[in-house]
Amino acid sequence: MPRQISYRWRLRELMATRGMFTVGELMPHLAERGITLSSSQVHRLVSGTPERLSLPVLAALCDILDCTPADLIATSAQACAPDA
């Protein structure tokens, strides 16, 4: 049976639980881990849901937020009705 996969990007939520509320607060932490992104790139990462994400960025975010990828990306799957 076909399944529909979805995910929810929780970066902003996890940042807030750790007292980080702005892109400017996240950028130095990324830079400390060798991740150089423009403020607009980080803004899109924080405010949107990325379609693609490099593993070094994901690893840096997990280190910064002391979390796992599963904490950042909440996934779900549900069965779809078969096509007639």
Backbone as CSV, one residue per row, in Angstrom:
resi,resn,N_x,N_y,N_z,CA_x,CA_y,CA_z,C_x,C_y,C_z
1,MET,0.848,-1.178,0.000,0.000,0.000,0.000,0.897,1.245,0.000
2,PRO,0.580,2.238,-0.822,1.385,3.473,-0.860,1.311,4.214,0.475
3,ARG,2.407,4.907,0.770,2.460,5.670,2.024,2.853,7.105,1.709
4,GLN,2.268,8.026,2.422,2.603,9.442,2.296,3.536,9.797,3.451
5,ILE,4.694,10.321,3.106,5.705,10.686,4.091,5.697,12.207,4.262
6,SER,5.762,12.663,5.495,5.864,14.105,5.755,6.848,14.337,6.891
7,TYR,7.286,15.571,7.014,8.195,15.913,8.101,7.957,17.339,8.543
8,ARG,8.370,17.603,9.770,8.246,18.946,10.348,9.629,19.361,10.830
9,TRP,10.097,20.493,10.358,11.397,21.053,10.720,11.227,21.832,12.013
10,ARG,11.961,21.465,13.054,11.753,22.026,14.387,12.890,22.933,14.850
11,LEU,13.706,23.450,13.939,14.863,24.253,14.332,14.458,25.450,15.186
12,ARG,13.515,26.224,14.726,13.108,27.426,15.473,12.630,27.056,16.876
13,GLU,11.857,26.011,16.973,11.323,25.552,18.260,12.457,25.138,19.212
14,LEU,13.411,24.370,18.705,14.528,23.930,19.545,15.427,25.102,19.935
15,MET,15.623,26.044,19.008,16.402,27.236,19.347,15.746,27.967,20.516
16,ALA,14.445,28.149,20.443,13.725,28.899,21.478,13.841,28.221,22.843
17,THR,13.791,26.891,22.866,13.898,26.207,24.152,15.285,26.363,24.768
18,ARG,16.237,26.779,23.935,17.608,26.990,24.427,17.967,28.474,24.514
19,GLY,16.947,29.327,24.439,17.155,30.754,24.622,17.711,31.490,23.419
20,MET,17.645,30.895,22.252,18.095,31.562,21.017,16.862,31.935,20.209
21,PHE,16.747,33.228,19.902,15.549,33.694,19.218,15.827,34.386,17.897
22,THR,17.098,34.599,17.558,17.405,35.303,16.315,18.461,34.553,15.512
23,VAL,18.483,34.866,14.223,19.508,34.317,13.322,20.889,34.734,13.802
24,GLY,20.993,35.968,14.259,22.275,36.490,14.734,22.839,35.718,15.911
25,GLU,21.982,35.126,16.706,22.451,34.320,17.838,22.957,32.951,17.380
26,LEU,22.432,32.448,16.277,22.829,31.135,15.782,24.112,31.193,14.952
27,MET,24.299,32.257,14.200,25.422,32.340,13.253,26.798,32.141,13.889
28,PRO,27.122,32.758,15.027,28.448,32.538,15.611,28.683,31.086,16.016
29,HIS,27.627,30.416,16.465,27.751,29.006,16.842,28.072,28.153,15.616
30,LEU,27.430,28.470,14.494,27.731,27.753,13.259,29.170,28.012,12.827
31,ALA,29.587,29.272,12.899,30.948,29.637,12.487,31.991,28.925,13.347
32,GLU,31.722,28.781,14.634,32.648,28.068,15.526,32.849,26.625,15.091
33,ARG,31.881,26.099,14.363,31.948,24.706,13.914,32.314,24.601,12.441
34,GLY,32.809,25.714,11.885,33.280,25.710,10.506,32.200,25.826,9.451
35,ILE,30.999,26.205,9.847,29.892,26.370,8.900,29.745,27.849,8.583
36,THR,30.036,28.209,7.341,29.948,29.602,6.909,28.745,29.761,5.998
37,LEU,27.711,30.379,6.511,26.503,30.663,5.747,26.199,32.148,5.871
38,SER,25.595,32.716,4.841,25.186,34.119,4.915,24.003,34.244,5.871
39,SER,23.754,35.465,6.302,22.617,35.668,7.214,21.305,35.292,6.526
40,SER,21.196,35.518,5.218,19.955,35.141,4.526,19.805,33.623,4.441
41,GLN,20.922,32.902,4.278,20.853,31.442,4.265,20.418,30.905,5.628
42,VAL,20.980,31.463,6.690,20.608,31.023,8.035,19.158,31.404,8.321
43,HIS,18.743,32.574,7.864,17.354,32.995,8.048,16.407,32.000,7.391
44,ARG,16.705,31.582,6.160,15.859,30.604,5.474,15.855,29.268,6.220
45,LEU,17.004,28.902,6.760,17.122,27.650,7.521,16.253,27.689,8.775
46,VAL,16.228,28.853,9.430,15.472,29.003,10.679,13.984,29.197,10.408
47,SER,13.638,30.013,9.428,12.236,30.384,9.236,11.467,29.467,8.304
48,GLY,12.181,28.694,7.495,11.497,27.819,6.547,11.732,26.354,6.862
49,THR,11.320,25.525,5.925,11.548,24.090,6.022,12.437,23.700,4.856
50,PRO,13.680,23.316,5.132,14.598,23.013,4.031,14.195,21.750,3.271
51,GLU,14.358,21.802,1.955,14.161,20.619,1.120,15.441,19.796,1.095
52,ARG,16.578,20.471,1.193,17.888,19.821,1.235,18.682,20.417,2.373
53,LEU,19.522,19.582,2.984,20.333,20.038,4.104,21.616,19.219,4.110
54,SER,22.755,19.895,4.141,24.010,19.145,4.147,24.218,18.488,5.508
55,LEU,24.889,17.348,5.488,25.154,16.648,6.740,26.048,17.445,7.681
56,PRO,27.065,18.195,7.186,27.845,19.018,8.118,26.989,20.077,8.837
57,VAL,26.036,20.675,8.133,25.149,21.663,8.768,24.250,20.969,9.785
58,LEU,23.703,19.824,9.416,22.863,19.073,10.345,23.642,18.681,11.598
59,ALA,24.866,18.200,11.405,25.692,17.808,12.557,26.003,19.011,13.436
60,ALA,26.287,20.162,12.822,26.577,21.367,13.599,25.352,21.799,14.397
61,LEU,24.184,21.782,13.773,22.960,22.161,14.485,22.704,21.227,15.659
62,CYS,22.923,19.934,15.452,22.733,18.975,16.544,23.704,19.249,17.685
63,ASP,24.942,19.592,17.346,25.926,19.901,18.384,25.553,21.184,19.127
64,ILE,25.168,22.203,18.390,24.805,23.494,18.985,23.615,23.329,19.932
65,LEU,22.622,22.587,19.487,21.372,22.462,20.246,21.347,21.242,21.163
66,ASP,22.442,20.497,21.175,22.543,19.285,21.998,21.326,18.388,21.759
67,CYS,21.134,18.035,20.481,19.991,17.214,20.108,20.411,16.218,19.044
68,THR,19.485,15.422,18.599,19.727,14.468,17.527,18.982,14.927,16.267
69,PRO,19.329,14.350,15.109,18.553,14.686,13.906,17.062,14.398,14.079
70,ALA,16.728,13.362,14.823,15.317,13.044,15.049,14.609,14.136,15.862
71,ASP,15.353,14.863,16.694,14.761,15.984,17.425,14.465,17.145,16.484
72,LEU,15.344,17.354,15.512,15.188,18.461,14.562,14.153,18.185,13.486
73,ILE,14.043,16.919,13.094,13.163,16.564,11.983,12.150,15.530,12.477
74,ALA,10.953,15.988,12.748,9.887,15.086,13.186,9.226,14.502,11.943
75,THR,9.285,13.200,11.789,8.741,12.556,10.596,7.443,11.819,10.914
76,SER,6.636,11.640,9.880,5.433,10.838,10.008,5.127,10.194,8.659
77,ALA,4.432,9.094,8.711,4.026,8.381,7.499,2.640,7.812,7.719
78,GLN,1.842,7.857,6.675,0.522,7.280,6.783,0.139,6.629,5.456
79,ALA,-0.676,5.644,5.547,-1.128,4.927,4.354,-2.014,5.838,3.510
80,CYS,-1.849,5.713,2.213,-2.667,6.465,1.258,-3.695,5.524,0.632
81,ALA,-4.810,6.066,0.254,-5.801,5.256,-0.442,-5.240,4.880,-1.809
82,PRO,-5.381,3.637,-2.216,-4.881,3.237,-3.531,-5.669,3.919,-4.640
83,ASP,-4.965,4.185,-5.739,-5.637,4.792,-6.899,-6.637,3.792,-7.504
84,ALA,-7.732,4.329,-7.944,-8.772,3.436,-8.509,-8.454,3.048,-9.926
